Amino acid sequence: MPMLHRVRPRTSGGEDRLSVLHDDLILLIVSRLDTRTVLSMAVLARRWVRIPHELSVLDFRVSDILPPEYERTVALRRRNLPRDATLAGTLDGLKARCEIDTIRSFTNGITSFLQAEGGHDRRVKTLRLEFFRTYNSICVDRLINVAVGAWGVEDLEVVVRQSSGYDQMRTYSFPHNCLNLRSCLRSLTLGKYCALPPLHSYNTLTKLILRDMSASTPVAMYERVFKDCTGLQVLHLMFCCCAHTTLVVDASCSHIRELVLEECSFFVIELRDLPMLVRLACCLTDTSKILFGSVPSLMDTNLSFSLEDDSKVVARWIDEFDSFLGMSPTMTNLVIRFIGRRTWIRPSHLERKLPHLKKLLVADMPSNWDISWTRGLLMASTFLEVLHIHVPHSETEPDCLRGMNWSKSRNELRHHHLKELVVIGFTQRNIWLLKYVVRVCTSLQRIVLLKDGHVRYIGLWDWRMVGQQTCPWSDDEKMVVRRMMKKFGLRPLPELILG
């Protein structure tokens, strides 16, 4: 940033008060405005003419110049409203004319910006583009070429909107010819209606985000991402569809360390070989099977499972999760979340081990499940230090609950490393799990039992357990818990927090 200086305000009739502002204050103001507004600032003050040249982030979004009624019209037509055909046709015509005017204005604005004096002397770190698909995208192609080739853009985001009367089968072809040896591009985000360019020329790319890819996208395109882009370290596939139901990842030379798959349409995902993968998140709705092959570096994992089908799906999930445990010997941090119908599940003994797991969260556990299911996870994780369980608050009594008789076995195993147990959604029905934990865990230091609360996620692989103050414990409930801990717990007793 240039050295701060102050310009004395002129005392004549043409006083320019905006020009007396410090450079850092001017940059703070314009950083909170959209790019279109910033570029018009030269009208207000002469010193502001150079400010757009100092911006490290440029946003050119067609939504910034669309009239407010446009989005309301789009929302109505998506719901097939209005029912009257004549009125619907009138709305479609107005929407199409609005798009034409907006496209013309957007194109003229980009062209004028590129023709501005000194435009090629800019240094821009981030460029975000949102525009309508048209048959002529020359100005957008030129902006991307200049930004990547001359301005040194490192982060590029391209979002394409569908326009009326345009061939829906056609996609926007990203101008990959701009990626040469001098390119500084590190992060690329491509949204819906974008065609993925050949990635073998992306020598500097380390992060790729693909969003809303169409159902006609061949599975080979996704599989090539892992193999061709050898410098890639972060890959996010979000809301991506595919013509094939199985995604096979077999990339022994891949350097991908972070992989996120969110609501993709793959029924089966086989991670056959990803040697450098450290962080994995599968936030799934359609996927029914995840096959884990060689992932020897995996440490942080977030798995979300859909339970929309039936109890057979749950049973199959238990078997698959059991096999997964043996394939990830280095995992230290695990989040398990459940999505969908509250299907009954019984305790299951897991045969595999997670010898290095230190921190475990089981979130959104259906209230009608037997919470003792987590015993299997606890005993499968020999060195687990933190166990957090979250059961969402339910106003109705859960069905399918059955009493558990956990008499102490002569050969009952001890757990020597668990230090903290936190349960959100704790009820008296869960006293059996608490009794088991205080009986077998020899290093327990802290127990937090909360009647209601939520999980506050910090990214995908870390979290905080947040309790509510609206569900106080009665004296009788507190007495039951404390008596149980004194009777079954080891000495010294752990710290107990009830909320």
C-alpha positions as CSV (number, residue, x, y, z in Angstrom):
1,M,0.0,0.0,0.0
2,P,1.4,3.5,-0.8
3,M,2.6,5.8,1.9
4,L,-0.3,7.5,3.7
5,H,-0.6,11.2,3.0
6,R,-3.1,13.9,3.4
7,V,-4.2,16.3,0.8
8,R,-5.4,19.7,2.1
9,P,-9.0,20.4,1.1
10,R,-9.5,23.2,-1.4
11,T,-11.2,26.3,0.0
12,S,-12.5,27.4,-3.3
13,G,-16.1,26.8,-4.5
14,G,-15.0,23.4,-6.0
15,E,-13.9,21.8,-2.7
16,D,-13.3,18.1,-3.1
17,R,-13.7,16.6,0.4
18,L,-13.5,13.0,-0.7
19,S,-10.0,13.5,-1.9
20,V,-8.8,14.3,1.6
21,L,-9.4,10.8,2.8
22,H,-6.4,8.6,3.6
23,D,-5.6,5.9,1.1
24,D,-6.2,3.1,3.6
25,L,-9.7,4.5,4.4
26,I,-10.5,4.7,0.7
27,L,-9.4,1.1,0.1
28,L,-11.4,0.0,3.1
29,I,-14.5,1.7,1.6
30,V,-14.2,0.3,-1.9
31,S,-13.4,-3.2,-0.6
32,R,-16.9,-3.4,0.7
33,L,-18.5,-2.4,-2.6
34,D,-19.2,-4.4,-5.7
35,T,-16.7,-3.9,-8.6
36,R,-19.3,-2.1,-10.7
37,T,-19.8,0.6,-8.0
38,V,-16.0,0.9,-7.5
39,L,-15.4,1.5,-11.2
40,S,-17.8,4.5,-11.1
41,M,-16.0,6.1,-8.2
42,A,-13.9,8.3,-10.5
43,V,-17.0,10.5,-11.0
44,L,-16.9,11.4,-7.3
45,A,-13.2,12.3,-6.8
46,R,-10.1,12.6,-8.9
47,R,-7.9,10.7,-6.4
48,W,-10.3,7.8,-6.6
49,V,-9.5,7.3,-10.3
50,R,-6.5,5.1,-9.5
51,I,-8.2,3.2,-6.7
52,P,-9.7,0.4,-8.9
53,H,-6.2,-0.3,-10.1
54,E,-5.1,-1.1,-6.6
55,L,-7.9,-3.6,-5.9
56,S,-6.7,-7.2,-5.4
57,V,-10.2,-8.7,-5.9
58,L,-12.5,-8.0,-8.9
59,D,-16.1,-9.2,-9.0
60,F,-18.1,-8.9,-12.3
61,R,-21.5,-10.4,-11.5
62,V,-24.4,-10.0,-13.8
63,S,-26.7,-10.3,-10.8
64,D,-25.4,-6.9,-9.7
65,I,-27.2,-5.2,-12.6
66,L,-30.3,-7.4,-12.8
67,P,-33.5,-5.6,-11.6
68,P,-35.0,-7.0,-8.4
69,E,-38.2,-8.2,-10.1
70,Y,-36.2,-10.5,-12.4
71,E,-35.4,-13.0,-9.7
72,R,-39.0,-13.0,-8.5
73,T,-40.1,-13.8,-12.0
74,V,-37.6,-16.6,-12.3
75,A,-38.9,-18.1,-9.0
76,L,-42.5,-17.9,-10.2
77,R,-41.8,-19.7,-13.5
78,R,-39.8,-22.4,-11.7
79,R,-43.0,-23.2,-9.9
80,N,-45.0,-23.1,-13.2
81,L,-46.8,-19.9,-12.0
82,P,-48.9,-18.2,-13.1
83,R,-51.3,-20.9,-14.3
84,D,-52.8,-18.6,-17.0
85,A,-50.9,-19.3,-20.2
86,T,-51.3,-15.7,-21.5
87,L,-49.9,-14.2,-18.4
88,A,-47.1,-16.7,-18.2
89,G,-46.1,-15.9,-21.8
90,T,-46.0,-12.2,-20.9
91,L,-43.7,-12.9,-18.0
92,D,-41.5,-15.0,-20.1
93,G,-41.2,-12.2,-22.7
94,L,-40.4,-9.7,-20.0
95,K,-37.8,-12.0,-18.5
96,A,-36.1,-12.6,-21.9
97,R,-36.0,-8.8,-22.7
98,C,-34.5,-8.2,-19.3
99,E,-31.8,-10.7,-20.0
100,I,-31.0,-9.2,-23.4
101,D,-30.7,-5.7,-21.9
102,T,-28.6,-7.0,-19.0
103,I,-26.3,-9.0,-21.3
104,R,-25.7,-5.9,-23.5
105,S,-25.0,-3.7,-20.5
106,F,-22.7,-6.4,-19.0
107,T,-20.8,-6.9,-22.3
108,N,-20.3,-3.1,-22.8
109,G,-19.1,-2.7,-19.2
110,I,-16.5,-5.5,-19.6
111,T,-15.3,-4.1,-22.9
112,S,-15.0,-0.5,-21.5
113,F,-13.1,-1.8,-18.5
114,L,-10.6,-3.7,-20.7
115,Q,-10.1,-0.6,-22.9
116,A,-9.4,1.6,-20.0
117,E,-5.9,3.2,-20.0
118,G,-3.4,1.1,-18.0
119,G,-5.7,-1.9,-17.7
120,H,-2.9,-4.3,-18.5
121,D,-0.7,-2.9,-15.6
122,R,-3.0,-4.1,-12.9
123,R,-2.1,-6.7,-10.3
124,V,-5.2,-8.7,-9.3
125,K,-5.2,-11.8,-7.0
126,T,-8.9,-12.9,-7.3
127,L,-11.4,-12.6,-10.2
128,R,-15.0,-13.7,-9.9
129,L,-17.2,-13.9,-13.0
130,E,-20.9,-14.4,-13.3
131,F,-22.5,-14.0,-16.7
132,F,-25.3,-15.3,-18.9
133,R,-24.6,-18.0,-21.5
134,T,-24.8,-16.5,-25.0
135,Y,-23.5,-17.5,-28.4
136,N,-20.9,-14.7,-28.2
137,S,-18.6,-14.7,-25.2
138,I,-15.6,-12.9,-26.7
139,C,-15.5,-10.2,-24.1
140,V,-15.5,-12.8,-21.2
141,D,-12.9,-14.9,-22.9
142,R,-10.7,-11.8,-23.4
143,L,-11.2,-10.8,-19.7
144,I,-10.1,-14.2,-18.5
145,N,-7.1,-14.3,-20.9
146,V,-5.9,-10.8,-19.7
147,A,-6.6,-11.6,-16.0
148,V,-4.6,-14.9,-16.0
149,G,-2.0,-13.9,-18.5
150,A,-1.2,-10.3,-17.7
151,W,-2.7,-9.5,-14.2
152,G,-1.3,-12.5,-12.5
153,V,-4.7,-13.8,-11.2
154,E,-4.3,-16.7,-8.7
155,D,-7.9,-17.4,-7.8
156,L,-10.5,-17.6,-10.6
157,E,-14.2,-18.3,-10.2
158,V,-16.5,-18.7,-13.3
159,V,-20.3,-19.0,-12.8
160,V,-22.6,-19.2,-15.9
161,R,-26.3,-18.5,-15.7
162,Q,-28.8,-20.0,-18.1
163,S,-30.6,-17.5,-20.3
164,S,-33.9,-17.8,-22.2
165,G,-33.8,-19.0,-25.8
166,Y,-30.3,-20.4,-25.5
167,D,-29.4,-24.0,-26.3
168,Q,-29.5,-25.7,-22.9
169,M,-27.2,-28.5,-24.2
170,R,-24.4,-26.1,-25.0
171,T,-21.8,-25.3,-22.3
172,Y,-19.3,-22.5,-21.9
173,S,-15.8,-23.5,-23.0
174,F,-13.2,-22.2,-20.7
175,P,-10.4,-20.5,-22.7
176,H,-7.6,-22.8,-21.5
177,N,-5.1,-21.3,-24.0
178,C,-4.4,-18.6,-21.4
179,L,-2.7,-21.2,-19.1
180,N,0.9,-21.0,-20.1
181,L,4.2,-21.4,-18.2
182,R,3.9,-17.8,-16.9
183,S,0.4,-18.4,-15.4
184,C,0.1,-17.8,-11.7
185,L,-3.3,-19.5,-11.4
186,R,-3.6,-21.6,-8.2
187,S,-7.3,-22.0,-7.6
188,L,-10.1,-22.5,-10.2
189,T,-13.9,-22.8,-9.6
190,L,-16.1,-23.8,-12.4
191,G,-19.9,-23.7,-12.0
192,K,-22.9,-25.0,-13.9
193,Y,-22.9,-24.9,-17.7
194,C,-19.1,-24.8,-17.8
195,A,-17.1,-27.3,-19.8
196,L,-14.0,-28.6,-18.0
197,P,-10.9,-27.8,-20.0
198,P,-8.0,-30.2,-20.5
199,L,-6.2,-30.2,-17.1
200,H,-2.8,-31.5,-18.2
201,S,-1.7,-27.9,-19.0
202,Y,-2.6,-26.7,-15.5
203,N,0.9,-26.9,-14.1
204,T,0.4,-24.4,-11.3
205,L,-3.2,-25.3,-10.3
206,T,-3.4,-26.6,-6.7
207,K,-7.2,-26.2,-6.0
208,L,-10.1,-27.1,-8.2
209,I,-13.8,-26.8,-7.4
210,L,-16.4,-28.2,-9.7
211,R,-20.0,-27.2,-9.0
212,D,-23.3,-28.3,-10.5
213,M,-21.8,-30.3,-13.4
214,S,-24.5,-31.6,-15.7
215,A,-25.8,-35.2,-15.8
216,S,-24.3,-35.6,-19.3
217,T,-20.8,-35.3,-17.9
218,P,-18.9,-38.5,-18.6
219,V,-17.4,-40.2,-15.5
220,A,-14.0,-40.4,-17.4
221,M,-13.8,-36.6,-17.1
222,Y,-13.9,-36.8,-13.3
223,E,-11.5,-39.6,-13.2
224,R,-9.0,-37.7,-15.4
225,V,-9.0,-34.9,-12.9
226,F,-7.3,-37.1,-10.4
227,K,-4.7,-38.4,-12.9
228,D,-4.0,-35.5,-15.2
229,C,-3.7,-32.6,-12.8
230,T,-0.7,-33.9,-10.9
231,G,-0.1,-30.7,-8.9
232,L,-3.6,-30.6,-7.5
233,Q,-3.8,-30.6,-3.7
234,V,-7.5,-29.7,-3.1
235,L,-10.5,-31.0,-5.0
236,H,-14.1,-30.3,-4.3
237,L,-16.9,-31.9,-6.3
238,M,-20.2,-30.2,-5.2
239,F,-23.7,-31.1,-6.5
240,C,-22.1,-32.8,-9.5
241,C,-24.0,-35.2,-11.7
242,C,-22.8,-37.9,-14.0
243,A,-23.9,-40.3,-16.7
244,H,-22.3,-43.2,-14.9
245,T,-23.1,-44.4,-11.4
246,T,-19.6,-45.5,-10.3
247,L,-16.6,-43.2,-9.7
248,V,-13.3,-45.0,-9.5
249,V,-10.3,-43.1,-8.2
250,D,-7.0,-44.8,-9.0
251,A,-4.2,-42.2,-9.1
252,S,-1.0,-43.4,-7.5
253,C,0.8,-40.2,-8.6
254,S,-1.8,-37.8,-7.3
255,H,-0.9,-35.2,-4.7
256,I,-4.4,-34.5,-3.6
257,R,-4.5,-33.9,0.1
258,E,-8.1,-32.8,0.5
259,L,-11.1,-34.3,-1.2
260,V,-14.7,-33.1,-0.7
261,L,-17.7,-34.7,-2.3
262,E,-21.0,-33.0,-1.6
263,E,-24.3,-34.3,-2.8
264,C,-23.0,-35.9,-6.0
265,S,-24.9,-38.4,-8.0
266,F,-22.4,-41.3,-7.8
267,F,-24.0,-44.4,-6.3
268,V,-20.6,-46.0,-5.7
269,I,-17.4,-44.2,-4.9
270,E,-14.2,-46.4,-5.0
271,L,-11.1,-44.7,-3.6
272,R,-8.8,-47.3,-4.9
273,D,-5.5,-45.4,-4.6
274,L,-4.9,-41.9,-3.2
275,P,-1.6,-42.0,-1.4
276,M,-1.4,-38.4,-0.2
277,L,-5.0,-37.9,0.9
278,V,-5.2,-36.4,4.4
279,R,-8.7,-34.9,4.6
280,L,-11.8,-36.5,3.3
281,A,-15.4,-35.3,3.4
282,C,-18.3,-37.2,1.9
283,C,-21.6,-35.3,2.4
284,L,-23.8,-37.6,0.4
285,T,-27.4,-38.1,-0.5
286,D,-27.4,-40.5,-3.4
287,T,-24.3,-42.6,-2.7
288,S,-25.1,-46.0,-1.2
289,K,-21.5,-47.4,-1.0
290,I,-18.0,-46.1,-0.4
291,L,-15.2,-48.5,-1.1
292,F,-11.9,-47.6,0.5
293,G,-8.7,-48.9,-1.0
294,S,-5.3,-47.5,-0.3
295,V,-5.5,-44.2,1.6
296,P,-2.5,-44.6,3.9
297,S,-2.2,-40.9,4.8
298,L,-5.9,-40.2,5.8
299,M,-6.2,-38.4,9.1
300,D,-9.4,-36.2,9.1
301,T,-12.7,-37.7,7.8
302,N,-16.2,-36.4,7.7
303,L,-18.8,-38.9,6.6
304,S,-22.5,-38.0,6.2
305,F,-24.9,-40.9,5.5
306,S,-28.4,-40.8,4.2
307,L,-30.9,-43.1,5.9
308,E,-33.9,-42.4,3.6
309,D,-34.4,-46.0,2.5
310,D,-35.0,-48.7,5.1
311,S,-33.3,-50.7,7.8
312,K,-31.4,-52.9,5.3
313,V,-29.5,-49.8,4.2
314,V,-28.5,-49.2,7.8
315,A,-27.4,-52.7,8.2
316,R,-25.3,-52.5,5.0
317,W,-23.8,-49.2,6.3
318,I,-22.6,-50.9,9.4
319,D,-20.9,-53.6,7.4
320,E,-19.2,-51.1,5.1
321,F,-18.2,-48.9,7.9
322,D,-16.6,-51.8,9.7
323,S,-14.5,-52.6,6.6
324,F,-13.6,-49.0,6.3
325,L,-12.1,-49.0,9.8
326,G,-9.4,-51.4,8.8
327,M,-8.4,-49.4,5.7
328,S,-7.5,-46.2,7.5
329,P,-4.9,-47.0,10.1
330,T,-3.6,-43.4,10.4
331,M,-7.0,-41.6,10.9
332,T,-7.0,-39.4,14.0
333,N,-10.1,-37.3,13.6
334,L,-13.6,-38.6,12.5
335,V,-17.0,-37.0,12.1
336,I,-20.0,-39.2,11.4
337,R,-23.3,-37.5,10.5
338,F,-26.7,-39.0,9.7
339,I,-29.2,-37.6,7.3
340,G,-32.8,-38.7,6.6
341,R,-35.4,-40.8,8.2
342,R,-34.9,-41.9,11.8
343,T,-34.5,-45.7,11.2
344,W,-33.9,-48.0,14.2
345,I,-30.4,-49.4,14.6
346,R,-29.1,-51.8,17.2
347,P,-25.7,-52.0,18.8
348,S,-23.1,-53.6,16.6
349,H,-19.7,-55.1,17.4
350,L,-17.1,-53.7,15.1
351,E,-14.3,-56.2,14.2
352,R,-11.8,-53.7,12.8
353,K,-9.8,-51.2,14.7
354,L,-8.8,-47.5,14.4
355,P,-5.6,-47.6,16.4
356,H,-4.7,-43.9,16.0
357,L,-8.2,-42.2,16.3
358,K,-8.1,-39.5,18.9
359,K,-11.3,-37.5,18.4
360,L,-14.7,-38.7,17.4
361,L,-18.0,-37.0,16.8
362,V,-21.3,-38.8,16.1
363,A,-23.8,-36.1,15.1
364,D,-27.5,-36.0,14.3
365,M,-28.0,-39.4,15.7
366,P,-31.7,-40.3,15.4
367,S,-33.5,-40.1,18.8
368,N,-35.0,-43.6,18.4
369,W,-31.6,-45.3,18.0
370,D,-30.1,-47.2,20.8
371,I,-27.3,-44.8,21.8
372,S,-25.3,-47.8,23.0
373,W,-24.3,-48.3,19.4
374,T,-21.4,-46.0,20.1
375,R,-19.9,-48.5,22.4
376,G,-18.6,-50.4,19.4
377,L,-16.9,-47.3,18.1
378,L,-15.3,-46.6,21.5
379,M,-13.8,-50.0,21.9
380,A,-12.7,-50.1,18.2
381,S,-10.7,-46.9,18.9
382,T,-8.1,-48.0,21.5
383,F,-6.5,-44.6,21.8
384,L,-9.6,-42.4,21.6
385,E,-9.4,-39.4,23.8
386,V,-12.5,-37.4,23.0
387,L,-16.0,-38.8,22.3
388,H,-18.8,-36.4,21.4
389,I,-22.3,-37.5,20.7
390,H,-25.1,-35.3,19.4
391,V,-28.8,-36.3,19.5
392,P,-31.1,-33.6,18.1
393,H,-33.9,-32.5,20.5
394,S,-37.2,-34.2,19.8
395,E,-40.6,-33.1,21.1
396,T,-42.1,-36.6,20.7
397,E,-41.2,-39.8,22.5
398,P,-39.0,-42.0,20.3
399,D,-40.4,-45.4,19.2
400,C,-38.5,-48.7,19.0
401,L,-36.6,-48.1,22.2
402,R,-35.9,-51.2,24.3
403,G,-34.2,-51.6,27.7
404,M,-30.6,-52.7,27.8
405,N,-29.2,-55.0,30.4
406,W,-25.5,-54.5,30.5
407,S,-24.3,-56.7,33.2
408,K,-20.6,-56.6,33.8
409,S,-18.7,-59.3,32.1
410,R,-15.7,-61.0,33.8
411,N,-13.6,-60.3,30.7
412,E,-14.9,-56.8,30.1
413,L,-12.2,-54.8,28.3
414,R,-10.9,-51.5,29.8
415,H,-10.4,-48.3,27.8
416,H,-7.3,-46.4,29.1
417,H,-7.2,-43.2,27.0
418,L,-10.7,-41.6,26.9
419,K,-10.5,-38.3,28.7
420,E,-13.7,-36.5,27.7
421,L,-17.3,-37.6,27.0
422,V,-19.9,-35.0,25.8
423,V,-23.5,-35.9,25.1
424,I,-26.0,-33.4,23.7
425,G,-29.6,-34.7,23.9
426,F,-28.9,-36.7,27.0
427,T,-32.0,-38.3,28.6
428,Q,-32.5,-40.8,31.4
429,R,-32.7,-43.5,28.7
430,N,-29.0,-43.0,28.1
431,I,-27.9,-43.7,31.6
432,W,-26.8,-47.2,30.5
433,L,-24.2,-45.8,28.2
434,L,-23.0,-43.4,30.9
435,K,-22.7,-46.3,33.3
436,Y,-20.7,-48.3,30.8
437,V,-18.3,-45.5,30.1
438,V,-17.5,-44.6,33.7
439,R,-17.0,-48.3,34.4
440,V,-14.6,-49.2,31.7
441,C,-12.7,-45.9,31.0
442,T,-9.9,-45.6,33.4
443,S,-8.6,-42.1,32.4
444,L,-11.9,-40.2,32.2
445,Q,-11.4,-36.6,33.3
446,R,-14.5,-34.8,32.1
447,I,-18.2,-35.6,31.5
448,V,-20.6,-33.1,30.0
449,L,-24.3,-34.1,29.7
450,L,-26.5,-31.6,28.0
451,K,-30.2,-32.0,27.4
452,D,-30.3,-29.8,24.3
453,G,-27.9,-28.1,22.1
454,H,-26.2,-28.2,18.7
455,V,-22.8,-28.8,17.0
456,R,-21.1,-25.7,15.7
457,Y,-18.8,-26.8,12.9
458,I,-15.5,-25.1,12.3
459,G,-14.9,-26.1,8.7
460,L,-15.5,-29.8,7.8
461,W,-13.2,-31.5,10.3
462,D,-13.5,-29.6,13.5
463,W,-16.4,-28.6,15.8
464,R,-17.6,-27.2,19.1
465,M,-20.4,-28.7,21.2
466,V,-22.8,-25.9,22.2
467,G,-25.5,-26.4,24.9
468,Q,-28.8,-24.6,25.5
469,Q,-29.8,-23.1,28.8
470,T,-33.5,-23.9,28.4
471,C,-33.5,-27.5,29.7
472,P,-32.4,-27.4,33.4
473,W,-31.8,-30.6,35.3
474,S,-34.1,-31.4,38.2
475,D,-32.6,-32.3,41.6
476,D,-33.8,-35.9,41.2
477,E,-32.1,-36.3,37.8
478,K,-28.9,-34.9,39.1
479,M,-29.0,-37.2,42.1
480,V,-29.5,-40.3,39.9
481,V,-26.5,-39.4,37.8
482,R,-24.2,-38.6,40.7
483,R,-25.2,-41.8,42.6
484,M,-24.5,-43.9,39.6
485,M,-21.1,-42.4,39.0
486,K,-20.1,-42.9,42.7
487,K,-21.3,-46.5,42.5
488,F,-19.8,-47.6,39.2
489,G,-17.1,-45.0,38.5
490,L,-13.4,-45.4,39.0
491,R,-11.4,-43.2,41.4
492,P,-10.9,-40.3,41.2
493,L,-14.3,-39.3,39.8
494,P,-14.2,-37.2,36.7
495,E,-15.5,-33.6,36.5
496,L,-19.3,-33.6,35.9
497,I,-21.1,-30.8,34.1
498,L,-24.9,-31.0,33.6
499,G,-26.8,-28.5,31.4
